[in-house]
Every structure is written in structure tokens, then in C-alpha cells.
């Protein structure tokens, strides 16, 4: 019976040693992750509660307009759009787009789009809601 007791104790000791080694490796791994995150921060764009810039709103407006125009060959001007911001995080953009239909005719379409911003990343379309879109 003493051999059985000694073998049992040796097995428990081996298991305890393996468990301690595993826990040490696990803690070093998590410490490395925490230190790396603390030093570098995340790789995503920082979210700031500042209002979006004109160019950011125009970029989002173009995305919404593209989704609501039937032609796929669309060109927006880089400048010349009009921008209006209201206190309730509602933005109105007035601009135009040029499109070419299947027969090759160029068409210029004016539009006025009103968007509401819900905070967060200004370039994330999910943070915006299209209130209205008027195309001429």
C-alpha cells in the first residue's frame, strides 16, 4: 500500500507542476497583451466626440446618394458643394453629380441631402441616417 501511496503523490506532484507552468505561461501571455495594448493603443481610428468636418459629411453624403441613384457611372465634384450644419447634428449638403447612361449621354443631376449624425466615427455610414434626398 505504501508504493501506491507514493505513486499517487508523485502523480499529484507532476500534475501540480504542469498546472503551475501552464498558469505562468498564461499570465505572461495576458500580461504581454495588456502591455502591448497600453503602449500602442488600438489600431482603429480614434473616436472623438467632435462634430464631423465638412469633407467627412460630404464623403458620407456621396455614399448615400450613390445608393439611391440607378446609374453606376457617377462622378461627384471635389469642391463646390454647399454645407449647412444645424445644432441637432443634422447636416445638409447641396451639390451635383455627373453620370453617363448606357447610350453615352452625360447627365448632370443636382441634389440636396439631409443627414443626421449619431456620434462616434464620422466616416462610418452606420452612424448616420438619411433624413431626405431631393434630386433635380
C-alpha positions in Angstrom: 0.0 0.0 0.0 2.9 2.4 0.6 4.0 2.1 -3.1 0.5 3.0 -4.2 0.5 6.0 -1.9 3.9 7.1 -3.1 2.9 6.7 -6.8 -0.3 8.7 -6.1 1.7 11.5 -4.5 4.2 11.6 -7.4 1.3 11.8 -9.9 -0.3 14.7 -7.9 3.1 16.5 -7.8 3.6 16.1 -11.6 0.1 17.4 -12.2 0.6 20.4 -9.9 4.0 21.2 -11.6 2.3 21.1 -15.0 -0.5 23.3 -13.8 1.9 25.9 -12.4 3.8 26.0 -15.6 0.6 26.4 -17.6 -0.6 29.3 -15.3 2.8 31.1 -15.6 2.7 30.9 -19.4 -0.9 32.0 -19.5 -0.2 35.0 -17.2 2.9 36.0 -19.3 0.8 35.9 -22.4 -2.0 38.1 -21.0 0.5 40.5 -19.5 2.1 40.8 -22.9 -1.3 41.6 -24.5 -2.2 44.2 -21.9 1.2 45.9 -22.1 1.1 45.9 -25.9 -2.4 47.4 -25.9 -1.4 50.0 -23.3 1.7 51.1 -25.3 0.2 51.1 -28.8 -3.5 51.6 -28.3 -5.9 50.0 -30.7 -5.3 50.1 -34.5 -8.7 51.5 -35.2 -9.5 55.2 -35.8 -9.9 57.2 -32.6 -13.5 58.1 -32.0 -13.8 61.7 -30.8 -17.0 63.5 -29.9 -16.1 66.5 -32.1 -18.6 67.3 -34.9 -17.6 65.9 -38.3 -15.7 68.0 -40.7 -17.3 69.3 -43.9 -15.3 66.8 -46.0 -16.3 63.9 -43.8 -20.0 64.8 -44.2 -19.6 65.2 -47.9 -18.0 61.8 -48.2 -20.9 60.1 -46.3 -23.4 62.1 -48.4 -21.8 60.8 -51.6 -22.2 57.2 -50.3 -25.9 57.7 -49.6 -26.5 59.3 -52.9 -24.7 56.5 -54.8 -27.0 54.0 -53.1 -30.1 55.9 -54.3 -29.0 56.6 -58.0 -29.7 54.0 -60.6 -26.7 54.6 -62.8 -23.4 53.2 -61.8 -21.0 55.6 -63.6 -21.2 58.6 -61.2 -18.7 61.4 -60.7 -19.0 63.9 -57.9 -17.2 67.3 -57.8 -14.4 67.5 -55.3 -15.3 71.2 -54.5 -18.2 73.5 -54.9 -20.7 71.8 -52.6 -22.7 73.8 -50.1 -22.7 72.7 -46.5 -25.1 73.6 -43.6 -25.0 72.3 -40.0 -27.9 72.5 -37.6 -27.5 72.3 -33.8 -29.3 68.9 -33.6 -26.4 67.2 -35.5 -28.3 67.5 -38.8 -26.3 68.3 -41.9 -27.5 69.5 -45.3 -25.3 69.1 -48.4 -26.2 70.7 -51.7 -24.2 69.6 -54.7 -24.5 67.8 -58.1 -23.3 64.6 -59.8 -22.5 63.8 -63.3 -23.5 60.5 -64.8 -23.2 58.7 -68.1 -26.1 56.5 -69.1 -25.8 53.4 -71.3 -26.2 55.3 -74.5 -23.2 57.6 -73.6 -25.2 60.7 -72.8 -23.8 62.8 -69.9 -26.4 63.9 -67.3 -26.0 66.4 -64.5 -28.2 65.9 -61.5 -28.4 68.4 -58.6 -29.2 67.1 -55.2 -29.9 68.2 -51.7 -29.3 65.6 -49.0 -30.0 66.0 -45.3 -28.3 63.6 -42.9 -28.4 63.1 -39.1 -25.3 62.2 -37.2 -25.5 59.9 -34.1 -21.9 60.4 -32.8 -18.9 58.2 -33.0 -16.8 57.6 -36.1 -17.8 60.3 -38.7 -16.7 58.1 -41.6 -18.8 55.1 -40.5 -22.1 55.2 -42.5 -23.9 53.2 -39.8 -23.5 56.3 -37.5 -25.7 58.3 -40.0 -29.3 58.4 -41.0 -30.5 59.9 -44.3 -33.4 62.2 -43.5 -34.1 63.3 -47.0 -32.8 63.3 -50.5 -34.1 65.6 -53.2 -32.8 65.1 -56.8 -33.4 67.5 -59.6 
